[in-house]
Amino acid sequence: MLIDELDYLVTKDEQVLYNLFEWTQDKHSKLVLITIANTLNLPEKLKQRTLSRMGNKRIPFRSYIKS
């Protein structure tokens, strides 16, 4: 599953994010999440509970520049 604008799913209790990442943790799950956020430091802003369910692979992209 590809989720763009992940930073817009952040809520005060982070329940939606936690549940999404928790589903990938089940030993029979075949769900893979690829997420895109505009905020590079999004993982640092999340609670440890949610962060513990996320992978830590980041691929930064440069901003688009009109030629």
N, CA and C atoms as a LAMMPS dump frame, in Angstrom:
ITEM: TIMESTEP
0
ITEM: NUMBER OF ATOMS
201
ITEM: BOX BOUNDS ff ff ff
-5.0000000000000000e+02 5.0000000000000000e+02
-5.0000000000000000e+02 5.0000000000000000e+02
-5.0000000000000000e+02 5.0000000000000000e+02
ITEM: ATOMS id mol type element x y z
1 1 1 N 0.852 -1.154 0
2 1 2 C 0 0 0
3 1 3 C 0.909 1.232 0
4 2 1 N 0.588 2.177 -0.846
5 2 2 C 1.318 3.437 -0.911
6 2 3 C 0.458 4.521 -0.282
7 3 1 N 1.024 5.212 0.684
8 3 2 C 0.305 6.305 1.343
9 3 3 C 1.102 7.585 1.132
10 4 1 N 0.515 8.518 0.406
11 4 2 C 1.14 9.816 0.183
12 4 3 C 0.592 10.787 1.224
13 5 1 N 1.385 11.806 1.536
14 5 2 C 0.995 12.828 2.519
15 5 3 C 0.749 12.216 3.894
16 6 1 N 1.615 11.324 4.306
17 6 2 C 1.476 10.662 5.607
18 6 3 C 1.393 11.667 6.75
19 7 1 N 2.069 12.78 6.61
20 7 2 C 2.066 13.778 7.679
21 7 3 C 0.667 14.336 7.956
22 8 1 N -0.259 14.202 7.013
23 8 2 C -1.626 14.658 7.246
24 8 3 C -2.45 13.655 8.047
25 9 1 N -1.932 12.458 8.258
26 9 2 C -2.643 11.456 9.051
27 9 3 C -2.257 11.498 10.534
28 10 1 N -1.323 12.369 10.876
29 10 2 C -0.894 12.481 12.274
30 10 3 C -1.987 13.174 13.078
31 11 1 N -2.423 12.507 14.134
32 11 2 C -3.401 13.078 15.06
33 11 3 C -2.78 13.116 16.452
34 12 1 N -3.507 13.668 17.386
35 12 2 C -2.98 13.789 18.742
36 12 3 C -2.626 12.433 19.35
37 13 1 N -3.477 11.428 19.168
38 13 2 C -3.201 10.107 19.749
39 13 3 C -2.502 9.155 18.771
40 14 1 N -2.38 9.569 17.499
41 14 2 C -1.685 8.793 16.472
42 14 3 C -2.261 7.393 16.272
43 15 1 N -3.524 7.209 16.591
44 15 2 C -4.128 5.881 16.511
45 15 3 C -4.188 5.343 15.083
46 16 1 N -4.502 6.197 14.13
47 16 2 C -4.59 5.754 12.735
48 16 3 C -3.224 5.27 12.254
49 17 1 N -2.191 6.059 12.499
50 17 2 C -0.84 5.649 12.092
51 17 3 C -0.408 4.378 12.797
52 18 1 N -0.652 4.317 14.075
53 18 2 C -0.27 3.124 14.834
54 18 3 C -0.944 1.882 14.246
55 19 1 N -2.239 1.965 13.981
56 19 2 C -2.968 0.812 13.435
57 19 3 C -2.435 0.412 12.064
58 20 1 N -2.164 1.381 11.201
59 20 2 C -1.622 1.061 9.881
60 20 3 C -0.316 0.278 9.99
61 21 1 N 0.592 0.772 10.804
62 21 2 C 1.885 0.112 10.938
63 21 3 C 1.79 -1.192 11.736
64 22 1 N 0.842 -1.272 12.632
65 22 2 C 0.654 -2.489 13.423
66 22 3 C 0.21 -3.652 12.527
67 23 1 N -0.623 -3.362 11.533
68 23 2 C -1.096 -4.41 10.626
69 23 3 C 0.058 -5.095 9.904
70 24 1 N 1.132 -4.392 9.679
71 24 2 C 2.285 -4.995 8.99
72 24 3 C 3.073 -5.916 9.902
73 25 1 N 2.854 -5.854 11.206
74 25 2 C 3.628 -6.615 12.176
75 25 3 C 3.124 -8.04 12.391
76 26 1 N 1.892 -8.313 12.009
77 26 2 C 1.335 -9.652 12.184
78 26 3 C 2.151 -10.658 11.378
79 27 1 N 2.45 -11.801 11.943
80 27 2 C 3.334 -12.759 11.276
81 27 3 C 2.739 -13.329 9.995
82 28 1 N 1.428 -13.247 9.821
83 28 2 C 0.788 -13.74 8.606
84 28 3 C 0.454 -12.606 7.624
85 29 1 N 0.808 -11.393 7.988
86 29 2 C 0.491 -10.244 7.149
87 29 3 C 1.384 -10.205 5.917
88 30 1 N 0.775 -9.856 4.812
89 30 2 C 1.527 -9.649 3.574
90 30 3 C 1.486 -8.176 3.174
91 31 1 N 1.043 -7.352 4.113
92 31 2 C 0.921 -5.916 3.86
93 31 3 C 2.287 -5.245 3.956
94 32 1 N 2.598 -4.463 2.944
95 32 2 C 3.812 -3.644 2.935
96 32 3 C 3.362 -2.205 2.755
97 33 1 N 3.834 -1.331 3.62
98 33 2 C 3.492 0.081 3.52
99 33 3 C 4.677 0.858 2.97
100 34 1 N 4.411 1.675 2.006
101 34 2 C 5.378 2.648 1.516
102 34 3 C 4.713 3.99 1.738
103 35 1 N 5.37 4.832 2.499
104 35 2 C 4.741 6.1 2.858
105 35 3 C 5.587 7.26 2.362
106 36 1 N 4.901 8.342 2.04
107 36 2 C 5.55 9.562 1.566
108 36 3 C 5.067 10.702 2.44
109 37 1 N 6.01 11.501 2.904
110 37 2 C 5.662 12.667 3.722
111 37 3 C 6.476 13.864 3.241
112 38 1 N 5.908 15.043 3.394
113 38 2 C 6.619 16.261 3.034
114 38 3 C 7.571 16.71 4.136
115 39 1 N 7.43 16.137 5.305
116 39 2 C 8.224 16.503 6.464
117 39 3 C 9.342 15.486 6.658
118 40 1 N 10.6 15.925 6.518
119 40 2 C 11.721 14.991 6.657
120 40 3 C 11.874 14.466 8.075
121 41 1 N 11.508 15.265 9.044
122 41 2 C 11.685 14.852 10.439
123 41 3 C 10.404 14.29 11.051
124 42 1 N 9.517 13.773 10.236
125 42 2 C 8.263 13.226 10.756
126 42 3 C 8.486 12.137 11.802
127 43 1 N 9.376 11.166 11.581
128 43 2 C 9.565 10.142 12.617
129 43 3 C 9.985 10.717 13.976
130 44 1 N 10.771 11.774 13.962
131 44 2 C 11.196 12.374 15.226
132 44 3 C 10.049 13.062 15.958
133 45 1 N 8.992 13.384 15.242
134 45 2 C 7.836 14.048 15.851
135 45 3 C 6.819 13.059 16.423
136 46 1 N 6.946 11.781 16.074
137 46 2 C 5.968 10.789 16.499
138 46 3 C 6.264 10.24 17.888
139 47 1 N 5.238 9.722 18.513
140 47 2 C 5.399 9.084 19.817
141 47 3 C 6.164 7.78 19.642
142 48 1 N 6.857 7.373 20.659
143 48 2 C 7.66 6.15 20.618
144 48 3 C 6.81 4.932 20.29
145 49 1 N 5.595 4.91 20.761
146 49 2 C 4.682 3.785 20.509
147 49 3 C 4.464 3.596 19.007
148 50 1 N 4.229 4.677 18.289
149 50 2 C 4.026 4.618 16.839
150 50 3 C 5.341 4.368 16.125
151 51 1 N 6.361 5.041 16.551
152 51 2 C 7.684 4.913 15.933
153 51 3 C 8.204 3.479 15.995
154 52 1 N 7.863 2.766 17.059
155 52 2 C 8.336 1.39 17.211
156 52 3 C 7.747 0.455 16.157
157 53 1 N 6.688 0.86 15.493
158 53 2 C 6.047 0.033 14.477
159 53 3 C 6.538 0.361 13.063
160 54 1 N 7.258 1.468 12.937
161 54 2 C 7.729 1.908 11.626
162 54 3 C 9.116 1.359 11.331
163 55 1 N 9.401 1.183 10.056
164 55 2 C 10.768 0.929 9.64
165 55 3 C 11.509 2.261 9.617
166 56 1 N 12.782 2.227 9.407
167 56 2 C 13.531 3.484 9.44
168 56 3 C 14.306 3.708 8.148
169 57 1 N 13.744 3.321 7.044
170 57 2 C 14.393 3.523 5.753
171 57 3 C 13.869 4.82 5.154
172 58 1 N 14.77 5.766 4.924
173 58 2 C 14.375 7.047 4.34
174 58 3 C 15.081 7.234 3.005
175 59 1 N 14.342 7.76 2.061
176 59 2 C 14.907 8.097 0.765
177 59 3 C 14.516 9.549 0.485
178 60 1 N 15.394 10.492 0.778
179 60 2 C 15.05 11.899 0.535
180 60 3 C 15.128 12.236 -0.953
181 61 1 N 14.196 13.047 -1.407
182 61 2 C 14.168 13.52 -2.784
183 61 3 C 14.316 15.034 -2.777
184 62 1 N 14.961 15.547 -3.783
185 62 2 C 15.089 16.998 -3.924
186 62 3 C 13.74 17.584 -4.348
187 63 1 N 13.559 18.848 -4.034
188 63 2 C 12.35 19.551 -4.46
189 63 3 C 12.35 19.686 -5.976
190 64 1 N 11.158 19.725 -6.529
191 64 2 C 11.042 19.942 -7.965
192 64 3 C 11.371 21.386 -8.272
193 65 1 N 12.122 21.592 -9.323
194 65 2 C 12.492 22.946 -9.751
195 65 3 C 12.098 23.096 -11.213
196 66 1 N 11.371 24.145 -11.481
197 66 2 C 10.969 24.409 -12.861
198 66 3 C 12.191 24.807 -13.659
199 67 1 N 12.413 24.164 -14.791
200 67 2 C 13.594 24.459 -15.629
201 67 3 C 13.336 25.581 -16.574
